[in-house]
């Protein structure tokens, strides 16, 4: 099933034996829209949440990205991921069968890897997006032609991350640029490692000043990088392993 520039409601669907066992979405949304826990949503190119609109993801929703060069989610409005402890929201590779099953219908022929998709880019300065009980995996562009590294990329934007796991992304988990009111709490940022390039869990530039509490940084090349203009506020309970 393929959806573009539309906001249909899905419920109780199953799929098997298809090229993609999921819902292919593309283009953009110009009104508030909600993704529900149903079949995985598959983004092949660039999908945009326009300014003034909100995309909400309900508990258990899985979003997969199919292309390492073009698959991305651009948030000019707001993104609200409402995962729970028992039912996380997941943003991951099409090849990741851990969430949403075998969406690309190839059994064990393919496996996910860091850099399988581009990123989620936040560009809105007047709305705060939130990720709660959310997994972000196998993103961040490998292409040298794409300078926007980081599976989560913030430019003049605010984001709250709660009880989430940012993991196994290429080079950089979260890149902040001029992000002055971001909060990261009770989360895990881990396994950003590579033998061919420098890697970072959190990369801060251009006067970014996130507040971090109760968060574990684990198995990253560098846990937190700050340029000369950026700082972090340690609100306590953070660990570095």
C-alpha positions in Angstrom: 0.0 0.0 0.0 1.3 3.5 -0.9 0.2 6.8 0.5 1.3 10.3 -0.7 0.0 13.7 0.4 -2.9 12.0 2.2 -3.9 11.1 5.8 -5.8 7.8 5.8 -6.5 5.8 9.0 -5.2 2.3 9.3 -6.3 -0.4 11.8 -6.1 -4.1 12.1 -4.1 -4.8 8.9 -1.7 -7.6 8.2 0.6 -8.2 5.2 2.8 -11.1 3.9 4.4 -12.1 0.7 4.7 -8.6 -0.7 7.7 -6.6 -1.9 7.2 -4.5 1.2 5.0 -5.8 4.0 4.2 -2.3 5.1 2.6 1.1 4.3 4.8 3.2 1.9 4.5 6.9 2.7 6.0 9.9 0.9 5.9 13.6 0.1 4.5 15.6 3.1 1.6 16.2 5.4 -0.2 19.6 5.5 -2.5 18.8 8.5 -2.1 17.0 11.8 -1.8 13.3 11.3 -1.4 10.2 13.5 0.5 7.0 12.8 -0.9 4.0 14.8 0.6 0.6 15.7 -0.4 -1.3 12.6 1.8 -2.3 9.7 5.2 -0.6 9.6 5.3 2.7 7.8 8.1 2.7 5.1 9.7 6.0 4.0 11.6 5.7 0.7 12.5 9.3 0.0 12.0 12.5 2.0 8.9 12.8 4.1 8.1 16.2 5.5 6.0 17.4 8.4 5.1 20.9 7.3 5.3 24.0 9.6 2.3 24.4 11.8 1.4 20.7 11.7 2.0 17.8 14.1 2.8 14.2 13.3 1.9 11.9 16.3 3.1 8.3 16.7 1.1 6.1 19.0 2.6 3.3 21.2 4.1 0.5 19.2 4.3 2.4 15.9 7.3 1.4 13.7 8.7 3.6 11.0 11.3 2.1 8.6 13.6 3.9 6.1 14.5 2.0 2.9 17.3 4.0 1.3 20.7 5.0 2.7 20.9 8.1 0.5 17.4 9.6 0.4 15.3 8.2 3.2 14.6 10.9 5.8 12.0 12.6 7.9 12.1 16.4 8.0 10.2 18.0 10.8 9.3 21.7 10.2 6.3 21.3 12.5 6.3 19.0 15.5 6.9 15.3 16.0 5.3 13.6 19.0 6.3 10.0 19.6 4.2 8.5 22.4 5.9 5.2 23.1 5.5 3.3 26.4 7.8 1.0 28.3 5.9 -2.0 26.9 5.4 -0.6 23.4 8.2 1.6 22.1 8.0 3.7 19.0 10.8 2.7 16.6 12.6 4.5 13.8 14.9 2.1 12.1 16.2 0.4 8.9 14.0 -1.4 6.5 16.3 -4.4 7.1 15.7 -4.4 10.8 13.4 -7.3 11.6 13.5 -6.7 15.3 10.8 -4.1 15.1 7.8 -4.7 12.8 9.0 -8.0 11.5 10.4 -8.9 8.0 9.1 -5.8 6.2 11.3 -6.2 3.1 10.2 -9.9 2.8 13.7 -11.4 2.4 13.9 -13.6 5.4 17.5 -13.5 6.8 19.1 -12.4 3.5 19.7 -8.9 4.7 20.7 -7.4 8.0 20.6 -3.8 9.2 23.8 -1.7 9.5 24.6 1.9 10.7 23.9 4.4 8.0 21.1 2.5 6.4 19.0 5.7 6.3 19.6 9.4 6.5 18.1 11.1 9.6 15.2 12.8 11.3 15.9 16.5 10.9 14.2 19.1 13.2 14.1 22.7 12.0 11.3 24.3 14.0 12.2 26.9 16.6 8.7 27.6 17.9 7.5 24.1 18.6 9.0 21.4 20.8 9.0 17.9 19.5 9.1 15.0 22.0 10.4 11.4 21.8 9.2 9.2 24.7 10.1 5.5 24.9 11.5 5.7 21.4 14.2 3.7 19.6 16.3 5.4 16.9 18.5 2.8 15.1 20.9 2.4 12.1 20.5 6.0 10.8 22.9 8.9 10.0 24.1 9.2 6.4 27.3 7.5 5.3 27.5 9.5 2.1 30.3 12.1 1.9 27.9 14.3 -0.2 25.5 14.7 2.8 27.0 16.9 5.5 24.0 16.5 7.8 25.4 13.7 10.0 23.5 12.4 13.0 20.5 10.1 13.2 18.7 13.0 15.0 19.7 16.4 13.5 18.6 19.6 15.2 19.0 23.0 13.7 17.6 25.9 15.7 15.1 23.4 17.1 14.0 22.1 20.5 13.5 18.4 21.3 12.7 16.6 24.5 13.9 13.0 24.7 12.6 10.8 27.6 13.2 7.1 28.3 14.6 6.5 24.8 17.4 4.6 23.2 19.6 6.2 20.4 21.8 3.4 19.2 23.9 1.8 16.4 23.8 4.9 14.2 26.7 5.8 11.8 29.2 8.2 13.2 26.8 10.4 15.3 23.7 9.7 17.3 22.5 13.2 17.9 23.9 16.4 16.2 22.7 19.7 17.6 23.2 23.1 15.9 22.0 26.2 17.7 19.7 24.1 19.9 19.3 25.9 23.2 16.4 24.2 25.0 16.8 20.5 24.3 16.3 18.1 27.2 17.6 14.5 27.3 16.4 12.5 30.3 16.5 8.9 31.5 17.7 7.7 28.1 20.6 5.6 26.6 22.9 6.8 23.8 25.1 3.9 22.8 27.2 2.0 20.3 28.2 4.7 17.9 31.5 3.2 16.8 33.4 2.7 13.5 36.9 1.9 12.5 37.0 4.3 9.5 35.7 7.5 11.0 35.4 9.4 14.3 32.2 8.7 16.1 30.1 10.5 18.7 27.1 9.9 20.8 26.2 13.6 21.1 27.7 16.3 18.9 27.1 20.0 19.9 27.9 23.0 17.7 26.8 26.7 17.3 25.9 27.5 20.9 23.9 24.4 21.7 23.1 24.0 25.4 21.1 20.8 26.1 20.2 19.7 29.7 21.0 16.0 30.3 19.8 13.9 33.3 19.7 10.2 34.1 21.2 9.3 30.8 23.8 6.5 30.0 26.4 7.0 27.4 27.9 3.7 26.4 30.4 2.3 23.8 30.6 5.5 21.8 33.9 6.6 20.2 33.4 10.0 22.0 30.4 10.3 24.3 29.9 14.1 24.0 31.7 16.6 21.7 31.3 20.3 22.3 32.7 23.1 20.2 33.9 26.3 21.9 30.5 27.9 21.9 28.5 24.9 23.3 28.0 23.5 26.8 25.9 20.9 28.5 24.0 21.2 31.8 24.4 18.1 33.8 21.2 17.7 35.9 22.5 14.6 37.6 22.4 10.9 37.3 24.4 10.6 34.1 26.8 7.7 33.5 29.6 7.2 31.0 30.8 3.6 30.2 
